[in-house]
């Protein structure tokens, strides 16, 4: 039997420049898919980018993929936010794409009392925040596992590595964060669009031109028309 359950594509915006970034992105994206029972399918830019092509082409692929997705998740970790992720967030808001901002970094940053990042990235419609303390969640998972093995000999570092205890604790942490992301995506999916109906076509035609995307301008406008049509049919706009 075919399932009638609606599913959504989620643009997963994050740094992708190191081992930690690539593993973390992949791990969390898969956990979100699992915890949402397939409702949210994260699209990872690290899986679509071709590093041998030009910088302009890489940027274009990311922008077009973002605009085509139903929702977006933005990773706001670090003492300074990744500039590419912030720009992608603004593109999502220009297009009225429901968005969740995730910060798993326990350090406070920015210049406001509320969200722990620059205030210029706050207060946008159809947006919610997920702020979690990842090291705290990791330590909690570690302590829980240790209490379950109190009758055994204390695990030294060799046992910890051989038994993959650290990765198991990291998995628990990731699952907790994934569950929080799923709740956030559920929340923004239910929020009504803010873009007036009479402006939809003009806005999306402008989005086809404004970034100076490579390619035939007529084809690009047609591509954005199709993207807009799909969003309207899925009650996203």
C-alpha angles and dihedrals in degrees: 000000000000117000117237092199112127117237130194136210114230122201105223106211115191145119113291104180104106145034091264093051095048095046094043093049093049094045095050094043091054092045091052090052091050097044092048091049090238096313094118119046110188117214109213116207088207087067096051105036120101106210093195093065127078125290089242092055092048090052092047093052091051093049094047092046091050093050091048094053123093097225138004138220119201124199110217100181126138137058086274120034116243104259094216091054092050091051090050089050090055091049088053090053092048087055094043092240114166108248142190122200116210125198117177093165111107093207116101118233139168133047107282141078096236121045113031095235140065111312091230087074094055139080098039121144124254089024133118134180132230110196115178136163103236096186089050091052090047093051091048091053090048093051092047091053092047092052089053090056101041092123092058129076115280110269114242122204093271091056091044092054097040092047093047090231095151094053090048090053090047089052091055089050092049093049091053091051091045091054090052090050092051091053090049092049090049088053097051093042088062094052115102119242117266097202109100113242093236091058099049099093094043093048094049092045088053091049088056090057108028099071093051091236116192117251142054109329093219091052091048092052089049090050091053090046089057092046090051092047091052092050092050092049090052092049092245092121 
